Amino acid sequence: MPRRISGQLVIATHNPGKLAEMRELLSPYGVTAISASELGLPEPEETGDSFAANAKIKAVAAATAAKLPAFADDSGLA
């Protein structure tokens, strides 16, 4: 069974529009979304060979720096 997230969740983004969307989606579940940018976290270099790999790089960097669970996506430009 997956672990439930409650409290704060870092959204590994510096995009205010993406943060607003995630806050709207997560707030009914009692999750407070905070952005990497609000925490002053740098944007990691996206060196992955796929959108999924880059999302993982961003999420791991944010979770490690913030010591909180983190979520990221990377839709890239295609």
N, C-alpha and C positions, 0 to 999 in steps of 0.2 A: 504494500500500500504506500503511495507517495506521501511524503512528509508535507503537512500543511504549513503554509507560510502565514505568519501573523506579525503585526507590528510593522517595522520598517523594511522596505525592499528598495535597494538601489537600482535605479534604471540607468544602465551604463550608456548615457547619452548626454550630449551637450545641446541637443535640439529641443527648444521649448515646446514646439508643437507635438513632438513625440511624447514628451513628458506629460503634457496635458491629456493626450489620448490615454496613456497608461493610467493616469490618476483616475480618470473617469471609469475605466474598466475595472480597476482594483478596489476602489473605495467601497463598493457594496459588500466586499468581503473583509472589511476591517484592515486592509493593508494600506499603509501609508507609503506612497511612492516618493522617493527623493532622487534627484538626479546626481550623476557624477559631477556635473558642473556646480551644483549647489554645494557640494562637499569640497570643491576646489581640486578635484582629482584630474590629473592630466589625461588626455586621450592617448591610449597606447597605439603603437604602430601596428597597423593591420597587415600582417605578413602572411596570413593564411592563404591557402589555395582555393578557398570556396567561401561563400557567404556564411555558411555554418561555422567554419573555422575562425573567421574574423569575429563572429558573434561570441564565440567561446573565449577568444583572446580578450575581448572587451569585458565580458562578464567576470572572468577570473581575475583580471586586473582590478576591477572595481570591488569585488568581494574581498580580495586580499587587502587592498588599501583601506577599505571602510570597516572591515571586520563585521560585515553584514551580508545577508544573502543578496545576490544581484541577478539581474536579468538584462539580456542584451539581444538585439536582433541586428541583422545586417542585410538589407535588401540590395545594397549597392546600386550602381547605375548601370543598367543594361539596356 
